[in-house]
């Protein structure tokens, strides 16, 4: 487990450290409807994400989320790669996948697991520096447990700016 965490955070540091050129950072906040695994009713998942455009069609995303249902609190910390087939346009569809650390707290016990996720979405940016997005994401919170998956559907507001990294 410790090896997986070291590899995950090493990949994040490598990604951040390898960014050489001036690029666009996108910060977004969103709310999704989350259908957790098991016989539990849907709940809201709040998420903050930062995206860095590596090229016109490839983006790296780091996100942190939070939700609570029954006696469970879930905080997914995810690193995703996204492919944008049309490039950076007003209508920007994308697909992606990634890995994450899923922090789950049940009662007073907190557990960290390594998971994977797949996503698809559409961003609409009618003005420079501002936009909306909608996204569907399947999250498998523990790669050793095929029953730990949940589906989200939601959207949010995003802001962009140019910065040297």
C-alpha positions as CSV (number, residue, x, y, z in Angstrom):
1,X,0.0,0.0,0.0
2,X,2.8,2.4,0.9
3,X,4.5,1.7,-2.5
4,X,1.3,2.7,-4.3
5,X,1.0,6.0,-2.4
6,X,4.7,6.8,-3.1
7,X,4.2,6.0,-6.8
8,X,1.1,8.1,-7.0
9,X,2.6,11.2,-5.3
10,X,5.8,10.7,-7.2
11,X,3.9,10.8,-10.5
12,X,2.2,14.1,-9.3
13,X,5.5,15.7,-8.5
14,X,7.0,14.5,-11.8
15,X,4.1,15.9,-13.7
16,X,4.3,19.3,-12.0
17,X,8.1,19.4,-12.2
18,X,8.1,18.6,-16.0
19,X,6.0,21.5,-17.0
20,X,8.4,23.8,-18.8
21,X,6.3,26.2,-20.9
22,X,3.7,28.8,-20.2
23,X,0.4,27.1,-20.1
24,X,-3.2,27.5,-19.1
25,X,-4.4,26.5,-15.7
26,X,-8.1,25.8,-15.2
27,X,-9.6,25.8,-11.7
28,X,-13.1,24.5,-11.3
29,X,-15.6,23.8,-8.6
30,X,-18.4,21.4,-9.1
31,X,-21.2,19.4,-7.5
32,X,-22.2,15.9,-8.7
33,X,-24.8,13.4,-7.9
34,X,-23.0,10.4,-6.6
35,X,-24.4,6.9,-6.6
36,X,-22.3,5.1,-4.0
37,X,-21.7,1.3,-4.1
38,X,-24.1,-0.9,-2.2
39,X,-27.7,-0.3,-1.3
40,X,-27.3,3.3,-0.4
41,X,-29.3,6.3,-1.8
42,X,-27.5,8.9,-4.0
43,X,-25.8,11.9,-2.4
44,X,-23.9,15.0,-3.4
45,X,-20.2,15.0,-4.2
46,X,-18.4,18.3,-4.0
47,X,-15.1,18.6,-6.0
48,X,-12.4,21.1,-6.7
49,X,-10.1,20.5,-9.7
50,X,-7.0,22.0,-11.2
51,X,-6.3,21.2,-14.9
52,X,-3.1,22.0,-16.8
53,X,-3.2,22.0,-20.6
54,X,-0.1,20.0,-21.6
55,X,-0.9,20.4,-25.3
56,X,-3.9,21.5,-27.4
57,X,-5.5,18.1,-26.9
58,X,-4.0,16.7,-23.7
59,X,-4.7,17.9,-20.2
60,X,-3.6,16.7,-16.7
61,X,-6.1,17.1,-13.9
62,X,-5.7,16.9,-10.1
63,X,-8.9,16.9,-8.1
64,X,-10.1,16.6,-4.5
65,X,-13.7,15.7,-3.6
66,X,-15.8,15.2,-0.5
67,X,-19.1,13.4,0.1
68,X,-20.9,11.8,3.0
69,X,-23.6,9.1,3.0
70,X,-24.9,6.8,5.8
71,X,-21.9,6.7,8.2
72,X,-19.3,7.0,5.5
73,X,-17.2,10.0,4.5
74,X,-15.4,9.7,1.2
75,X,-12.6,12.0,0.0
76,X,-11.2,11.0,-3.5
77,X,-7.9,12.6,-4.4
78,X,-7.5,11.9,-8.2
79,X,-4.9,12.4,-10.9
80,X,-6.4,12.1,-14.4
81,X,-5.2,12.4,-18.0
82,X,-7.8,13.9,-20.4
83,X,-7.9,13.8,-24.2
84,X,-9.7,16.7,-25.9
85,X,-10.3,15.7,-29.6
86,X,-11.3,19.2,-30.7
87,X,-8.6,21.0,-28.8
88,X,-9.3,24.1,-26.8
89,X,-12.5,25.4,-28.4
90,X,-15.7,27.0,-27.1
91,X,-17.3,23.5,-26.9
92,X,-14.6,21.2,-25.5
93,X,-15.7,17.5,-25.2
94,X,-13.2,15.2,-23.5
95,X,-12.6,11.7,-22.2
96,X,-10.1,10.6,-19.6
97,X,-8.9,8.1,-17.0
98,X,-6.7,8.1,-14.0
99,X,-5.8,6.8,-10.6
100,X,-6.4,8.1,-7.1
101,X,-6.2,7.8,-3.4
102,X,-9.6,7.3,-1.8
103,X,-9.8,8.2,1.9
104,X,-12.8,6.5,3.5
105,X,-13.9,7.2,7.1
106,X,-16.4,4.9,8.7
107,X,-17.2,5.8,12.3
108,X,-13.8,6.6,13.7
109,X,-11.7,4.4,11.3
110,X,-10.0,6.0,8.3
111,X,-8.7,3.9,5.4
112,X,-6.8,4.9,2.3
113,X,-7.2,2.8,-0.8
114,X,-5.8,3.1,-4.4
115,X,-8.5,3.3,-7.0
116,X,-9.1,4.1,-10.7
117,X,-11.6,6.2,-12.5
118,X,-12.9,6.9,-16.0
119,X,-14.6,10.1,-17.1
120,X,-16.2,11.9,-20.0
121,X,-17.4,15.5,-20.2
122,X,-18.1,18.6,-22.0
123,X,-16.9,22.1,-21.2
124,X,-18.5,25.2,-22.6
125,X,-16.4,28.4,-22.4
126,X,-18.4,31.3,-23.9
127,X,-16.0,34.0,-22.6
128,X,-12.3,34.2,-22.0
129,X,-11.5,33.0,-18.5
130,X,-14.9,31.6,-17.6
131,X,-16.9,28.5,-18.4
132,X,-19.3,25.7,-17.4
133,X,-18.8,22.0,-17.5
134,X,-20.8,18.7,-17.2
135,X,-19.1,15.4,-16.5
136,X,-19.9,11.7,-15.9
137,X,-17.3,9.7,-13.9
138,X,-17.1,6.1,-12.8
139,X,-14.9,5.7,-9.7
140,X,-13.6,2.3,-8.5
141,X,-12.5,3.4,-5.0
142,X,-10.4,0.2,-4.3
143,X,-8.7,-1.7,-7.1
144,X,-8.8,-4.9,-5.0
145,X,-12.6,-4.7,-4.6
146,X,-14.7,-4.8,-7.7
147,X,-17.8,-3.8,-5.7
148,X,-16.4,-0.5,-4.6
149,X,-17.4,1.4,-7.7
150,X,-19.8,4.4,-7.9
151,X,-21.0,6.7,-10.6
152,X,-21.2,10.5,-10.6
153,X,-23.0,12.9,-12.8
154,X,-22.6,16.7,-12.4
155,X,-21.1,19.9,-13.4
156,X,-19.6,23.1,-12.3
157,X,-18.1,26.5,-13.0
158,X,-14.5,27.1,-14.1
159,X,-12.1,30.0,-14.3
160,X,-8.9,30.1,-16.3
161,X,-5.8,32.2,-16.4
162,X,-2.3,32.2,-18.0
163,X,0.7,31.6,-15.7
164,X,4.3,30.5,-15.9
165,X,4.9,27.2,-14.2
